[in-house]
Amino acid sequence: MTRLSVEMLAADAPPPITSAGHAQLGIAVLVGIAVIVLLITKFKLHAFLALTIGSLTLGAVAGAPLDKAITSFTTGLGSTVAGVGVLIALGAILGKLLADSGGADEIVDTILAKAGGRAMPWAMVLIASVIGLPLFFEVGIVLLIPVVLMVAKRGNYSLMRIGIPALAGLSVMHGLIPPHPGPLVAIDAVKANLGVTLALGILVAVPTVIIAGPLFSKVAARWVDVPAPDRMLPQRASEELERRPGFGATLATVLLPVVLMLAKALVDIVIDDATNTTQRVFDVVGSPLIALLAAVIVGFFTLGRPAGFTKDRLQQTVEKGLMPIAGILLIVGAGGGFKQTLIDSGVGQMILDISKEWSIPAVLLAWLIAVAIRLATGSATVATVSAAGLVAPLAADMSTTHAALLVLAVGAGSLFFSHVNDAGFWLVKEYFGLSVGQTVKTWSVMETIISVVAGGLVLLLSLII
């Protein structure tokens, strides 16, 4: 985008809801984020409420009329939920269908049957990456824990040698690859191209997950050499089923939305003609909504029917898949409201001005902001939605590629050093039977490696493409 077009956009944009200068806006941002951090960490308030109160606090400190601050927040919340809410819901349904039908178990068992010895950590990272595509991080952990414990006990492996690759695969998918909520809301805030972001995300994710997973697991196993905890293994979904879906059909269903979205991005690059019939068809079938909806409908037949699901059972699976995402939708929506309050208050333009004065690369600035919020709040999702709102104006004059890299920089920063204020930290600690110190030396270091390696690769790509 040319400088002239950026100036024209700025002229068309509505005026800020406050006339505060940079100093007051800077204080407002710090106070708003401090309120969010304090409410989440000290008072254990739900992130949705914390983001709502923090947004109104930011508007008040910036000198905005309360009615306009409320309007900004509700507008941002509504547009964000409208943009990504349906996608999150469809992803949740697909993930639940994959788990309940035994399709996830089929992928796990098939890959493990073909792997052994030194290949086992690589098999675990492959399993976690494939299964992690449609699943939320917490669901993925619960689904894979029985597999990790079983493999570690059966093969007499160090728990870290098997567990770290699985955790790395899940975490990288969660931070960098749509249709996870974090990347989706960042794409929506920055107005990035989903297909390009997905393609570049996979490019960054592959080396990142190799370094943080199988390679780091060798070091982690020496630092924390613990066996799988001696406990009852949780029951796997397929143990209650008489039969389950085939490996090929399950894998095809999971990868269908990714293939459709990547195909759309490829066609857009090759044809680049909005009037071309082929491109218009792929614009429809490769849109996130249609791609995920197609995967869910196909999954009814490729996952549900082979597992013997009746219509009532399918309906129950859909309902159970939707129930846990209410909190995630509210957090993402409130994050969108916070983003809109930042933009309407003029904070986005302030960030744009400051970044020009500092001459700091936009992707590095985005990564640093996400890191700071992640360390303070402990939530990767809160870090992503907040940082994306702050840096969104930087994408106004960026190419499609660099806007996608900005999204990935935010996602990478949101994973930095998970510690005691992160629910994921305690989930890993309890499931693996580790002490706090052992969890820091394994899980926390792994998350930091993912963040730094992915952030470095994004910065490198921004310099060469």
C-alpha positions, 0 to 999 in steps of 0.5 A: 500500500502506498503512502498516499493510500495510507493517508487517504485511509487515515482521512476516512477513518473516524476521529479518535474518541479522545484528544489525549496526547501520546503521554496520556495515551501511554499512561492509559495503556499501562494502567489498562493492562495493569488492571487486567493483569492485577484482576487475573493474577491477584483477584483470580477474575475471569479473563473476560471480566478483566478485559472488560474492566481493563478496556473501560479503565483504559478509555477513562484514563485516556479521557474518553467519554464513558458512553463512547468507550462502551460503544467502542468495546461492544463494537469490537466485541461484536465484530470479533465474535462475528469474525471468528466465533463460528470458526471456533465453534466449528473447530470445537465440534470437529475436535470433539467428533475426532476424540469421541469417535476414536479417530484420534486413537486410530491416528495415534495407534497407527503411527506408533505401530510403525515407530519404535526406538529412536523414531518414537519422539518423532512419532509423538511430535507428528501425532501431536501436530496432526491431532493438534490441528483441530483441538484446543491445547487443553483438550489435546493434552487430556487426549494425549496424556494416556498415549504419552504414559503408555509409550513411556512405560511400554518402551521404558523411555524417560517421560520427558523424551516422549512428553516434550515432543507431544507438548511441543506439537500441541503448543506450536499448533496452538500459537501459530496455526489457524483455526486455533482461537489465538491465530484466528483473532490475530488474523481478524485484527490485523486483517491478514490473509488466512491462507498466506498466514497458514502457509507461512505458519506451517513453514515456521512451525516445522523447524520450530517443533523439531528444535523444541520437540525431539531435539530439546527432549534429549536435553530435558530428559537429562535435566529431569530424568523421571519415569512415567508416574505410576497411576491408572491410565485414563480410559481412551475413547475407543475402548467404549466403541465396538469399531472406529474410523479408519486411519486414512479417512480420519487423517483426510478429515482432519487435514481437509480444512487445511488443504482447502485453505492452502489451495485457495491461497495458491490459486490466489497467487497463481491466477490473481484475477477476481473475475476468474471462475476458478478463483471465485470457486476456491475463494468460496470453498477455501474460506475458513467458514466453508472449509471447517463446515465441510470438514465437520459435515464430512466428519459425520460420515467418515468419523461418526458413521464408522464408530456406529454413532446414531443421529442422537449420538452425533447431536450429543457430540456436537452439543458437548463440543460446543459447551466448553468454548463459551469461556474462550468465545467470551475471552476472544470477544472481550479481547476484540473489545479491548482492541477496538478501544485501543484503536478508537482512543488513538493508541494504535496511531501512537504505536505507529508513530513510536515504531517509526521513531524507534526504527524497530522492525514491526514484527519484533515490536509485535513479538515483544509486546506479546511476550510482555503481556504473556509473562504478566497474564499467563494467558497465550490467548489474552496475550495474542488478542491484546498484542494484535490490537496494539500492533494492528495499525502497523499492518496498514501499509504492509504487503500481504506476506508481511501482515501474515508475518505480523500475526505469526510474531504475535503468536510466537510471543504469546508462548514465551516462558509459561510459568506459575500464572499459566493454567497450562503450567499446572496442567503439565505439572500434575499430569506428569507428576513433576515438581514446580522446579522440574516443570520450569526446567522442561515445560517452561524452557520448551515454551521459551524455545518455541517462542524464540525460534519461531520469533527469530524465523519470522524476523528472518522471513520478514527481511528476505521476502 
